[in-house]
Structures are given as C-alpha cells and as structure tokens.
Amino acid sequence: MIILLTILHVIVAVFLILVVLLQTGKRADLAGAFGGGGSQTAFGARGAATLLSRLTAWSAGIFMATSLMLALMSSSSTGGGSVLDSLPASAPASAPAPATPPPTNPTPVPAPAK
C-alpha cells in the first residue's frame, strides 16, 4: 500500500509542477508592464477560475493528502517510536568500583567431625 501511495504521490507532484509552470502570471499582459490594470486590488483583478487554476487546487489538495497519509503510514510501520528507542540502554556513567584483593590470612576451615 505504501508503494502504491508513493507512486501516486510522485505522479501528483510532477503534475502539480507542470500545471503551475503552464499558468500565466497575473501581470503577464502588456498593461501590466506599464503599471496598468487592477489598481484597486493588491494582486490585480480576480477573473473567473480557469481550468488550470482548478487543476492546481485539486492537485495541491491531493498532494497534501498523500503527504499526510505517507507520514502516518511510515510512522506506524516503524512502531511509532523514536529512532533512539532502538539503541541499547547504556550503563550510567560512574567510576568503576575498585577490585578488592583476596585476603592474605584466610581463616582455616575446621575439619568435619568423625
């Protein structure tokens, strides 16, 4: 399922790039070169939504949805934990205990009674 979703994600990404590059800018006409047109608004007059603008909106929505689904699927397939959870637990950093030498005069063990 993740592979299929990844393939769809890549196709939508390429389609989104192409659709955005095919669109003309708001000020692409000759009047925009000399400062004319749409002086009442910040970005020019808003025309009717063209087919390219609708395709851009839909492909952007699909791209965001597939991004979210891939992120959720990848986090659940790894167990939902952190990368650091897979590291072995290390001992606390403390000085090693000094080795105790064996006793020099061991006490004799009494022999069992007969």
Protein Blocks (a to p, Z undefined) as FASTA:
>chain_A
ZZmmmmmmmmmmmmmmmmmmmpccfklpmklmnopghilbmnopaddddfklmmmmmmmm
mmmmmmmmmmmmmmmmnoopafklmpccddddddddddddddfbdcddddddZZ
